[in-house]
Amino acid sequence: MTIMQIVYWLIASLGNLCAFYLFSQTDSVFSIVFLVFTLVYTAVGFYDLKFSTHNLNRLYPVVAYIRYFLESYRVEIQQYFIANDTEERPFNREQRSLVYQRAKNVRDTIAFGTQRNLMEENYLSLWHSLSPKEVFEEAKLIRFGGPDCKQPYDASYLNISAMSFGSLSANAIEAMNLGAKKAGCYHNTGEGSVSPYHLKHGGDIVWQIGSGLFGCRNDEGRFNPKSFEAMATQPQIKMIEIKLSQGAKPGHGGVLPKAKITEEISRIRHIPMDKDCISPAVNPECTTPIDLLNFVQTLRTLSGGKPVGFKLCIGNPAEFLSICKAMLETGITPDFITVDGAEGGTGAAPVEFSNRLGMVCLEGVYFVHNALIGVGLRDKIRIIASGKTASSFDLLSKIAVGADTVNAARTMMLALGCIQSRHCNTNNCPTGIATQDPARSKGINVEDKGERVFNFHKNTLKSFYELVGSMGLDDPAKLMPQMIKRRTPYGMLMPIGSLVEPLQTKALIDGEVSDQWQQWWEDSRADQFYVDDLYIIRPAEIKHSA
């Protein structure tokens, strides 16, 4: 027997003897409570010793539950009492506090200097100008709509990223859209389709069509043109986004646990309630680059000429270049491309997918920007950066490396009152945001939280424009990648680099590129994404390397 097992038997034996003796002498409340306690302690410990399947319970009867209790609050204990202001992930306390302060419209300044190590390797910073400027009003909106678009849309530099009704509660969706309405930005629906809560307050909507085709699918799960057209032509829908992949789980379909599927969600998505809703990893209408562009054209026509684009996380560079080749071959171009970063968030993702797949947002945006330049199409296509964005510097850095606008999701949730408890996949969100439990979600005051989303948007953009002006610029469009400085291992500040060199206009078409770009270009095909022998080392190459 282990020491703790011996201790259990001693406590159980002596405790019960004392409890029965005390109870025999007096029937006071204390003696009754003490007797009940010792009997429960004995019964729980006996079960642990004889029947429990857990090693800890068998070796440490009863006291093992103390560990389980403390472990259930590990995240909160770490967050509230142990972690410093700059070490948590995905958003540290400094970042969360900044969002809360701006959302509440209170002071967001700091005192006594930075807590960051400015000499840290890979630390990003900016060089300011001795001649600050003020960003002019005409430069504060970005027009979406390529040559084939009949209903262009003017978007804010900062917008609400994709978060579905289903992942988020009805009140959370309402508050987001109300905030978008007040802020003059758009609200992406996420792949869960357009719900009444997206439409209630009149905020601009970007309708995301995911691989499950929710909101425009038939009984077999394929595209339904009539239901799409009926929704897409509504005036509140400003743009359409086809989701190919998601940064937090590229190569994996979205997951909505059945615990979150209400009758209303089932009706909106056209899905059953008795099982988890798992979207396919591949959009059935976009299995090849040419299929994707034909689908873009179909949606643009059915929507009455509204801007249509697609969202993806960049993985194999040759596959994105396959899309570029398909654009040249078909003459069809999307109005925008949303580049999601591997650091993005989600309600539920396999650990390996979230940790190990995809390019981070800055790398992905930089690559897409240069690829479009290389095929001579950058002037026709807008780029939206969708990654971790908490501060105006996060916003600025994405614009500098090639994005036209930026989407933010988790920080908009923080603006609503999210505390980063990381229970989004359980339906037990403590703030009522990422849940379908009506008892929890009713805690969200739509008017109050909508105002907080508006405040966060307004104050972040105010700081962004001031930051741009401090660099001597009067238009964010003048930002360039070399304006972002990265700390090298040797302590020097150098312009931000990338795995790939920047390209000149039509350099890929003309063949005036580096070996790396050339290899990706040769590996790409307009009629399919994946090339089977792309990663195969041929015998001749093995012999040569030997």
VOZA-423647 format. One record per residue (C-alpha): x, y, z; residue number from 1. Coordinates in Angstrom, 1 decimal. Each point is the difference from the previous one (the first is absolute). Layout:
<pts>
X | Y | Z | NUM
...
</pts>
This chain:
<pts>
0.0 | 0.0 | 0.0 | 1
1.1 | 3.6 | -0.7 | 2
0.3 | 2.5 | 2.7 | 3
-3.1 | 1.9 | -1.2 | 4
-2.0 | -3.3 | 0.0 | 5
1.1 | -0.6 | 3.6 | 6
-0.9 | 3.6 | 0.9 | 7
-3.5 | -0.5 | -1.6 | 8
-0.7 | -3.1 | 2.1 | 9
1.2 | 1.7 | 3.2 | 10
-2.2 | 3.1 | -0.6 | 11
-3.0 | -2.1 | -1.1 | 12
0.3 | -2.3 | 3.0 | 13
0.7 | 2.6 | 2.7 | 14
-2.4 | 2.5 | -1.6 | 15
-2.9 | -2.4 | 0.0 | 16
0.6 | -1.2 | 3.5 | 17
0.1 | 3.6 | 1.3 | 18
-3.0 | 1.0 | -2.0 | 19
-2.1 | -3.0 | 1.2 | 20
1.0 | 0.6 | 3.6 | 21
-0.8 | 3.8 | -0.2 | 22
-3.3 | -0.8 | -1.7 | 23
-0.9 | -2.5 | 2.8 | 24
0.6 | 2.7 | 2.6 | 25
-1.8 | 2.8 | -1.6 | 26
-2.2 | 0.6 | -3.1 | 27
1.3 | 3.5 | -0.6 | 28
0.3 | 1.5 | -3.5 | 29
3.8 | -0.3 | 0.3 | 30
0.0 | -3.7 | 0.8 | 31
-2.4 | -0.7 | -2.9 | 32
2.1 | 2.0 | -2.5 | 33
3.2 | -1.7 | 1.3 | 34
-1.5 | -3.5 | -0.4 | 35
-1.3 | 0.7 | -3.5 | 36
3.4 | 1.4 | -1.0 | 37
1.9 | -3.1 | 1.3 | 38
-2.4 | -2.4 | -1.7 | 39
0.3 | 1.9 | -3.3 | 40
3.8 | 0.1 | 0.3 | 41
0.1 | -3.7 | 0.7 | 42
-2.3 | -0.9 | -2.9 | 43
1.9 | 2.1 | -2.5 | 44
3.3 | -1.3 | 1.1 | 45
-1.2 | -3.6 | -0.1 | 46
-1.3 | 0.5 | -3.5 | 47
3.3 | 1.5 | -1.1 | 48
2.0 | -2.9 | 1.5 | 49
-2.2 | -2.8 | -1.4 | 50
-1.7 | 1.3 | -3.1 | 51
1.6 | 3.1 | -1.5 | 52
1.7 | -0.2 | -3.4 | 53
2.3 | 2.8 | 0.8 | 54
3.5 | -0.7 | 1.4 | 55
0.0 | 3.1 | 2.1 | 56
-3.2 | -0.8 | 1.7 | 57
1.1 | -3.6 | 0.9 | 58
3.4 | 1.3 | 1.4 | 59
-1.3 | 3.2 | 1.6 | 60
-3.6 | -0.7 | 1.0 | 61
-2.2 | 3.1 | 0.5 | 62
2.9 | 2.5 | -0.1 | 63
0.5 | -0.6 | -3.7 | 64
-3.2 | 2.1 | -0.5 | 65
1.8 | 3.0 | 1.4 | 66
2.4 | -0.2 | -3.0 | 67
-2.9 | -0.3 | -2.4 | 68
-1.7 | 3.0 | 1.5 | 69
3.1 | 2.2 | -0.2 | 70
0.8 | -1.2 | -3.5 | 71
-3.4 | 1.0 | -1.2 | 72
0.9 | 3.6 | 1.0 | 73
3.6 | -0.1 | -1.3 | 74
-0.6 | 2.5 | -2.8 | 75
-1.6 | 2.5 | 2.3 | 76
2.6 | -0.4 | 2.7 | 77
2.8 | 0.4 | -2.6 | 78
-1.8 | 3.0 | -1.5 | 79
-0.9 | 1.9 | 3.2 | 80
2.9 | -0.8 | 2.3 | 81
3.1 | -1.3 | -1.7 | 82
0.5 | 1.3 | -3.6 | 83
1.5 | 3.5 | -0.5 | 84
-1.4 | 2.6 | -2.4 | 85
1.9 | -1.2 | -3.1 | 86
0.4 | -3.8 | 0.1 | 87
-3.5 | -1.5 | -0.5 | 88
-1.2 | -1.5 | -3.3 | 89
-1.9 | 0.6 | -2.2 | 90
-0.6 | 3.5 | 1.4 | 91
2.0 | 1.2 | 2.9 | 92
-1.3 | 2.2 | 2.8 | 93
1.5 | 3.1 | -1.6 | 94
-1.9 | -0.6 | -3.2 | 95
-3.2 | -0.9 | 1.7 | 96
0.1 | 3.0 | 2.2 | 97
0.5 | 2.2 | -3.0 | 98
-3.1 | -1.4 | -1.7 | 99
-2.0 | 0.3 | 3.2 | 100
1.1 | 3.6 | 0.5 | 101
-0.8 | 1.1 | -3.6 | 102
-3.3 | -1.9 | 0.1 | 103
-1.0 | 1.8 | 3.2 | 104
1.2 | 3.3 | -1.4 | 105
2.3 | 0.6 | 3.0 | 106
3.7 | 1.0 | 0.2 | 107
2.3 | -2.4 | -1.9 | 108
3.4 | 1.5 | 0.7 | 109
2.7 | -1.7 | 2.1 | 110
2.4 | 1.5 | 2.6 | 111
3.7 | -0.4 | 0.8 | 112
1.1 | -1.4 | -3.3 | 113
-0.4 | -3.1 | -2.1 | 114
0.1 | -3.5 | 1.6 | 115
1.2 | -1.5 | -3.3 | 116
3.6 | -0.9 | -0.7 | 117
0.7 | 2.3 | -3.0 | 118
3.2 | -1.9 | -0.8 | 119
-1.7 | -3.4 | -0.2 | 120
0.7 | -2.0 | -3.1 | 121
-2.7 | 0.4 | -2.7 | 122
-1.6 | 2.9 | 1.9 | 123
-1.9 | 2.2 | -2.5 | 124
0.0 | 3.8 | 0.1 | 125
-0.3 | 3.1 | -2.1 | 126
2.2 | 3.0 | -0.9 | 127
-1.9 | 3.2 | 0.6 | 128
0.4 | 3.3 | -1.9 | 129
0.9 | 3.5 | 1.3 | 130
-2.8 | 1.3 | -2.3 | 131
-3.2 | -1.8 | 1.1 | 132
-3.1 | 0.3 | -2.2 | 133
-3.7 | -0.3 | 0.4 | 134
-1.8 | -2.7 | -2.0 | 135
-2.5 | 1.6 | -2.3 | 136
-3.7 | -1.1 | 0.1 | 137
-0.2 | -1.2 | -3.5 | 138
2.7 | -2.6 | 0.8 | 139
-2.0 | -1.6 | 2.8 | 140
-2.2 | -2.3 | -2.2 | 141
1.1 | -2.7 | -2.4 | 142
-2.1 | -0.8 | -3.1 | 143
-0.7 | -3.6 | -0.8 | 144
-1.1 | -1.0 | -3.4 | 145
2.0 | -1.1 | -3.0 | 146
-0.7 | 0.5 | -3.7 | 147
-2.9 | -2.5 | 0.0 | 148
-1.7 | 1.4 | 3.1 | 149
-3.2 | 2.1 | -0.4 | 150
-0.5 | 0.9 | 3.7 | 151
3.3 | 1.1 | 1.5 | 152
0.3 | 0.4 | 3.7 | 153
2.0 | 2.4 | 2.1 | 154
1.4 | -1.7 | 3.1 | 155
1.7 | 1.0 | 3.2 | 156
3.7 | -0.8 | 0.6 | 157
-1.2 | -2.1 | 3.0 | 158
-3.0 | -2.4 | -0.1 | 159
-1.6 | -2.8 | 1.9 | 160
1.3 | -3.4 | -1.1 | 161
-1.9 | -3.2 | -0.6 | 162
-1.8 | -1.4 | 3.1 | 163
-3.1 | -2.1 | -0.6 | 164
-3.3 | 0.0 | 1.7 | 165
0.3 | -3.4 | 1.7 | 166
3.5 | 0.6 | 1.2 | 167
-1.2 | 3.3 | 1.4 | 168
-3.3 | 0.6 | 1.8 | 169
-2.8 | 2.0 | -1.5 | 170
0.6 | 2.9 | 2.3 | 171
3.7 | 0.0 | -0.8 | 172
-0.8 | 0.1 | -3.8 | 173
-2.5 | 2.8 | 0.6 | 174
2.6 | 2.1 | 2.0 | 175
2.6 | -0.5 | -2.7 | 176
-2.3 | 1.1 | -2.7 | 177
-1.2 | 3.0 | 1.9 | 178
3.6 | 1.0 | 0.6 | 179
0.7 | -0.4 | -3.7 | 180
-2.9 | 2.2 | -0.8 | 181
1.2 | 2.8 | 2.3 | 182
3.6 | -0.4 | -1.1 | 183
-0.6 | 0.0 | -3.7 | 184
1.8 | -3.3 | -0.5 | 185
-1.1 | -3.4 | -1.3 | 186
-0.9 | -3.1 | 2.0 | 187
1.0 | -3.4 | -1.5 | 188
-2.6 | -2.6 | 0.7 | 189
2.4 | -3.0 | 0.3 | 190
-0.9 | -3.2 | -1.8 | 191
-3.3 | -0.5 | 2.1 | 192
-2.0 | 2.1 | -2.5 | 193
-2.0 | 3.2 | 0.4 | 194
-2.2 | -0.1 | 3.1 | 195
-2.8 | 2.4 | 1.0 | 196
2.4 | 1.3 | 2.7 | 197
2.5 | 1.1 | -2.7 | 198
-2.8 | 2.0 | -1.7 | 199
-1.8 | 1.5 | 2.9 | 200
2.0 | 3.1 | 0.5 | 201
0.9 | 0.8 | -3.6 | 202
3.8 | -0.3 | 0.1 | 203
1.8 | -0.7 | -3.2 | 204
0.4 | -3.8 | -0.6 | 205
2.6 | -2.1 | -1.8 | 206
-1.7 | -3.4 | -0.5 | 207
2.6 | -2.8 | 0.3 | 208
-0.8 | -3.1 | -2.0 | 209
1.9 | -2.9 | 1.7 | 210
0.6 | -3.5 | -1.2 | 211
-3.3 | -1.1 | 1.6 | 212
-1.8 | 2.6 | -2.3 | 213
-2.3 | 0.9 | 3.0 | 214
-2.8 | 2.3 | -1.0 | 215
0.2 | -1.0 | -3.6 | 216
0.0 | -3.8 | -0.1 | 217
-2.4 | -2.6 | -1.1 | 218
-1.0 | -3.2 | 1.8 | 219
3.1 | -1.7 | -1.5 | 220
2.4 | 2.7 | 1.3 | 221
0.7 | 1.5 | -3.4 | 222
-0.4 | 3.6 | -1.2 | 223
-3.6 | 1.4 | -0.4 | 224
0.1 | 3.0 | -2.3 | 225
-3.6 | 1.1 | 0.9 | 226
0.5 | 0.2 | 3.7 | 227
3.4 | 1.8 | -0.5 | 228
-1.5 | 2.6 | -2.3 | 229
-2.9 | 0.7 | 2.3 | 230
2.4 | 0.9 | 2.9 | 231
2.9 | 1.4 | -2.0 | 232
-2.1 | 2.7 | -1.7 | 233
-1.1 | 1.5 | 3.3 | 234
1.4 | 3.5 | 0.3 | 235
1.6 | -0.6 | 3.4 | 236
2.3 | -2.7 | -1.6 | 237
2.9 | 2.0 | -1.4 | 238
2.5 | -2.7 | -1.0 | 239
0.2 | -3.8 | -0.3 | 240
3.0 | -2.0 | 1.3 | 241
0.7 | -3.7 | -1.0 | 242
1.9 | -1.8 | 2.8 | 243
2.6 | -2.4 | -1.2 | 244
1.9 | -0.4 | 3.2 | 245
0.4 | 1.5 | 3.5 | 246
3.2 | 1.0 | 1.6 | 247
-0.5 | -1.7 | 3.3 | 248
-0.8 | -3.4 | -1.6 | 249
1.0 | 0.0 | -3.7 | 250
-0.8 | -3.2 | -1.8 | 251
-2.8 | -0.7 | 2.5 | 252
-3.7 | 0.8 | -0.2 | 253
-1.8 | 2.1 | 2.6 | 254
-1.5 | -1.8 | 3.0 | 255
-3.2 | 1.0 | 1.9 | 256
-0.6 | -2.4 | 2.9 | 257
-3.6 | -1.3 | 0.1 | 258
-0.3 | 1.5 | 3.5 | 259
0.0 | 3.4 | -1.7 | 260
-2.5 | -1.0 | -2.8 | 261
-3.4 | 1.4 | 0.9 | 262
-3.1 | -0.4 | -2.1 | 263
0.5 | 3.5 | -1.4 | 264
3.6 | -0.7 | -1.0 | 265
-1.1 | -3.2 | -1.6 | 266
-2.5 | 1.9 | -2.1 | 267
2.4 | 2.8 | -1.0 | 268
2.8 | -2.4 | -1.0 | 269
-2.3 | -2.7 | -1.3 | 270
1.7 | -2.7 | 2.1 | 271
-1.2 | -2.7 | 2.5 | 272
0.1 | 0.5 | 3.7 | 273
0.9 | -3.5 | 1.2 | 274
3.8 | 0.1 | -0.9 | 275
2.9 | 2.4 | -0.2 | 276
0.0 | 2.2 | -3.0 | 277
3.3 | -0.7 | -1.8 | 278
0.7 | 1.9 | -3.2 | 279
1.9 | -1.7 | -2.7 | 280
3.7 | 1.0 | -0.3 | 281
-0.5 | 0.8 | -3.7 | 282
-2.7 | 2.3 | -1.4 | 283
-1.9 | -2.3 | -2.4 | 284
-0.4 | 2.9 | -2.5 | 285
3.7 | 0.9 | 0.0 | 286
2.0 | -3.2 | -0.5 | 287
2.3 | 1.5 | -2.6 | 288
1.3 | 3.6 | -0.6 | 289
-2.1 | 0.3 | -3.1 | 290
-3.1 | -1.3 | 1.9 | 291
0.7 | 2.6 | 2.7 | 292
0.0 | 2.9 | -2.4 | 293
-3.0 | -1.2 | -1.8 | 294
-1.8 | -0.1 | 3.3 | 295
1.2 | 3.6 | 0.7 | 296
-1.6 | 1.0 | -3.3 | 297
-3.2 | -1.9 | 0.7 | 298
-0.4 | 1.7 | 3.4 | 299
0.8 | 3.4 | -1.4 | 300
-2.7 | -0.4 | -2.6 | 301
-2.6 | -1.4 | 2.4 | 302
0.6 | 2.8 | 2.5 | 303
-0.5 | 2.7 | -2.5 | 304
3.7 | 0.9 | -0.5 | 305
1.0 | 0.4 | 3.6 | 306
3.7 | -0.5 | 0.9 | 307
0.9 | -3.7 | 0.4 | 308
3.2 | -1.4 | 1.3 | 309
1.5 | -3.0 | 1.9 | 310
1.7 | -0.7 | 3.3 | 311
2.9 | -2.3 | 0.5 | 312
3.0 | -0.7 | 2.2 | 313
3.2 | -0.3 | -2.1 | 314
1.7 | -3.3 | 0.1 | 315
1.8 | -1.4 | -3.1 | 316
0.9 | 3.2 | -2.0 | 317
-0.3 | -1.9 | -3.3 | 318
-3.7 | -0.6 | 0.7 | 319
-0.8 | 3.7 | 0.3 | 320
2.0 | 0.6 | -3.2 | 321
-2.3 | -2.6 | -1.6 | 322
-2.9 | 2.4 | 0.7 | 323
2.0 | 2.8 | -1.5 | 324
0.5 | -2.1 | -3.2 | 325
-3.7 | -0.8 | -0.1 | 326
-0.8 | 3.8 | 0.2 | 327
2.3 | 0.6 | -3.0 | 328
-1.5 | -2.9 | -1.9 | 329
-3.7 | 0.7 | 0.7 | 330
0.1 | 3.8 | 0.2 | 331
-2.0 | -0.2 | 3.2 | 332
1.4 | 1.8 | 3.1 | 333
-1.5 | 0.2 | 3.5 | 334
-0.7 | 3.5 | 1.4 | 335
2.0 | -0.9 | 3.1 | 336
2.0 | -2.7 | 1.7 | 337
-0.1 | -0.4 | 3.8 | 338
3.2 | -1.4 | 1.4 | 339
-0.5 | -1.8 | 3.3 | 340
3.1 | -0.5 | 2.3 | 341
1.0 | -3.2 | 1.7 | 342
-0.2 | 1.9 | 3.3 | 343
-3.8 | 0.6 | -0.5 | 344
-2.5 | -1.3 | 2.5 | 345
-3.0 | -2.3 | -0.1 | 346
-2.6 | -1.6 | 2.3 | 347
1.4 | -3.5 | -0.6 | 348
3.1 | -1.4 | -1.7 | 349
2.3 | -3.0 | 0.2 | 350
3.2 | 1.0 | 1.9 | 351
2.3 | -1.1 | -2.8 | 352
-1.9 | 1.9 | -2.7 | 353
-0.1 | 3.2 | 2.1 | 354
3.7 | -0.2 | 1.0 | 355
1.7 | -1.4 | -3.1 | 356
-1.7 | 1.0 | -3.2 | 357
0.0 | 3.1 | -2.2 | 358
1.9 | 3.3 | -0.4 | 359
-0.5 | 2.7 | 2.6 | 360
-1.9 | 3.0 | -1.2 | 361
2.9 | 2.4 | -0.8 | 362
1.7 | -2.7 | -2.0 | 363
-3.1 | -1.0 | -1.8 | 364
-1.1 | 3.5 | -0.9 | 365
3.6 | 0.9 | -1.2 | 366
0.0 | -3.1 | -2.2 | 367
-3.5 | 0.6 | -1.5 | 368
0.8 | 3.7 | -0.6 | 369
3.2 | -0.9 | -1.9 | 370
-1.6 | -2.8 | -1.9 | 371
-2.8 | 2.2 | -1.3 | 372
2.6 | 2.6 | -1.0 | 373
2.0 | -2.7 | -1.8 | 374
-3.0 | -0.9 | -2.2 | 375
-1.0 | 3.6 | -0.6 | 376
-3.4 | -0.2 | 1.9 | 377
0.7 | 1.8 | 3.3 | 378
-1.8 | 3.2 | -1.2 | 379
-3.2 | -2.0 | -0.6 | 380
-0.2 | -1.9 | 3.3 | 381
-0.2 | 1.2 | 3.6 | 382
1.7 | -1.9 | 2.8 | 383
-1.5 | -0.4 | 3.5 | 384
2.2 | -1.1 | 2.8 | 385
-1.7 | -2.2 | 2.6 | 386
2.3 | -0.8 | 2.9 | 387
0.7 | 0.9 | 3.7 | 388
-0.7 | 3.8 | 0.2 | 389
-0.2 | 1.7 | 3.4 | 390
1.8 | 3.3 | -0.5 | 391
0.3 | 2.7 | -2.7 | 392
3.6 | -1.3 | -0.6 | 393
-1.4 | -3.5 | -0.8 | 394
-2.3 | 1.8 | -2.5 | 395
2.8 | 2.1 | -1.4 | 396
2.4 | -2.9 | -0.5 | 397
-2.5 | -2.0 | -2.0 | 398
-0.8 | 3.0 | -2.2 | 399
3.8 | 0.6 | -0.5 | 400
0.7 | -3.5 | -1.3 | 401
-2.7 | 0.2 | -2.6 | 402
-3.5 | -0.1 | 1.4 | 403
-2.7 | 2.6 | -0.9 | 404
-2.2 | -0.6 | 3.1 | 405
0.1 | -2.2 | 3.1 | 406
-2.6 | -2.2 | 1.7 | 407
0.0 | -0.7 | 3.8 | 408
-2.0 | -2.7 | 1.8 | 409
1.3 | -0.8 | 3.5 | 410
0.6 | 3.6 | 0.9 | 411
-3.5 | 0.8 | -0.9 | 412
-1.1 | -2.8 | 2.3 | 413
2.3 | 1.6 | 2.7 | 414
-1.8 | 3.3 | -0.7 | 415
-3.3 | -1.8 | 0.8 | 416
1.4 | -1.1 | 3.4 | 417
1.8 | -3.3 | -0.9 | 418
2.5 | -0.9 | 2.7 | 419
2.0 | -2.6 | -2.0 | 420
-1.2 | -2.9 | 2.1 | 421
0.5 | -2.3 | -3.0 | 422
-3.3 | -1.9 | 0.5 | 423
-1.3 | 0.9 | -3.5 | 424
-0.3 | -3.6 | -1.0 | 425
-2.0 | -1.1 | 3.0 | 426
-3.2 | 2.1 | -0.1 | 427
1.0 | 1.2 | 3.5 | 428
1.4 | 3.4 | -0.9 | 429
-0.1 | 1.9 | 3.4 | 430
-0.8 | 3.3 | -1.8 | 431
-2.9 | -1.2 | -2.2 | 432
1.9 | 0.8 | -3.2 | 433
1.0 | -3.4 | -1.4 | 434
-3.0 | -2.0 | 1.1 | 435
-3.5 | -0.9 | -0.9 | 436
-1.1 | -0.3 | 3.6 | 437
-2.8 | 2.6 | 0.4 | 438
0.7 | 0.4 | 3.7 | 439
3.5 | 1.1 | -0.7 | 440
-0.5 | 1.9 | -3.2 | 441
-2.7 | 2.2 | 1.5 | 442
2.7 | 1.6 | 2.1 | 443
1.1 | 2.0 | -3.1 | 444
-1.6 | 3.4 | -0.2 | 445
-0.1 | 0.6 | -3.7 | 446
-0.2 | 3.8 | 0.1 | 447
2.9 | 0.3 | 2.5 | 448
2.3 | -2.6 | -1.7 | 449
-0.8 | 1.4 | -3.5 | 450
1.3 | 3.4 | 1.3 | 451
3.1 | -1.7 | 1.3 | 452
0.7 | -1.5 | -3.5 | 453
-0.5 | 3.4 | -1.5 | 454
2.4 | 1.6 | 2.5 | 455
2.7 | -2.6 | -0.6 | 456
-0.2 | 0.5 | -3.7 | 457
0.0 | 3.8 | 0.2 | 458
2.9 | 0.2 | 2.5 | 459
2.1 | -2.6 | -1.7 | 460
-0.3 | 1.8 | -3.4 | 461
0.7 | 3.4 | 1.7 | 462
3.2 | -1.4 | 1.3 | 463
0.8 | -1.6 | -3.4 | 464
-0.4 | 3.2 | -1.8 | 465
2.2 | 1.8 | 2.6 | 466
2.6 | -2.7 | -0.4 | 467
0.0 | 0.3 | -3.8 | 468
0.3 | 3.8 | 0.3 | 469
2.9 | -0.4 | 2.4 | 470
1.9 | -1.7 | -2.8 | 471
-0.4 | 3.1 | -2.2 | 472
-2.8 | -1.5 | -2.1 | 473
-3.5 | 1.4 | -0.8 | 474
-1.4 | -3.1 | -1.5 | 475
0.2 | -3.6 | 1.3 | 476
0.3 | -1.2 | -3.6 | 477
3.6 | 1.4 | 0.0 | 478
1.1 | -2.5 | 2.6 | 479
2.7 | -2.4 | -1.3 | 480
1.5 | -3.2 | 1.4 | 481
3.4 | 1.5 | 0.5 | 482
-1.5 | 2.5 | 2.5 | 483
-0.5 | -2.8 | 2.5 | 484
3.3 | -0.7 | 1.8 | 485
1.0 | -3.4 | 1.5 | 486
2.7 | -0.4 | 2.6 | 487
2.7 | -2.4 | -1.2 | 488
1.9 | -2.5 | 2.2 | 489
2.9 | 2.5 | -0.1 | 490
-2.0 | 2.8 | 1.5 | 491
-0.4 | 2.0 | -3.3 | 492
-3.3 | 1.3 | -1.4 | 493
-0.7 | -1.2 | -3.5 | 494
-3.0 | 0.3 | -2.3 | 495
-2.4 | -2.8 | 0.5 | 496
0.9 | -3.0 | -2.1 | 497
-1.7 | -3.0 | -1.4 | 498
0.7 | -3.5 | -1.5 | 499
-0.5 | 1.5 | -3.4 | 500
1.3 | 3.1 | -1.9 | 501
-2.4 | 2.8 | -1.1 | 502
-1.0 | -0.2 | -3.7 | 503
-0.4 | 2.6 | -2.8 | 504
-3.2 | 0.2 | -2.0 | 505
-0.5 | -3.1 | -2.2 | 506
3.4 | -1.4 | 1.0 | 507
-1.5 | -3.5 | 0.3 | 508
-1.4 | 0.2 | -3.5 | 509
3.3 | 1.4 | -1.4 | 510
2.1 | -2.6 | 1.9 | 511
2.1 | 2.7 | 1.7 | 512
-0.1 | -1.6 | 3.5 | 513
2.2 | -1.9 | 2.4 | 514
0.4 | -3.8 | -0.1 | 515
-2.4 | -0.4 | 2.9 | 516
-2.8 | 2.0 | -1.7 | 517
0.7 | -1.8 | -3.2 | 518
-0.3 | -3.4 | 1.6 | 519
-3.3 | 0.9 | 1.5 | 520
-1.3 | 1.4 | -3.3 | 521
1.0 | -3.1 | -1.9 | 522
-1.6 | -2.3 | 2.6 | 523
-3.4 | 1.9 | -0.2 | 524
-2.8 | -1.1 | -2.3 | 525
-3.3 | 1.8 | -0.9 | 526
-2.0 | -3.3 | -0.1 | 527
0.9 | -1.4 | 3.5 | 528
1.4 | 1.1 | 3.3 | 529
2.2 | -2.9 | 1.2 | 530
2.7 | -1.4 | -2.2 | 531
0.7 | -3.6 | 0.9 | 532
3.7 | 0.0 | -0.5 | 533
0.6 | 3.5 | 1.5 | 534
1.9 | -1.3 | 3.1 | 535
1.5 | -3.1 | -1.6 | 536
3.8 | -0.1 | -0.2 | 537
0.8 | -1.6 | -3.3 | 538
2.8 | -2.7 | -0.3 | 539
2.1 | 2.4 | -2.1 | 540
-0.2 | 2.6 | 2.7 | 541
1.0 | -2.5 | 2.7 | 542
3.0 | -1.0 | -2.1 | 543
0.9 | 3.6 | -0.6 | 544
-0.2 | 0.9 | 3.7 | 545
2.1 | -3.0 | 0.9 | 546
</pts>
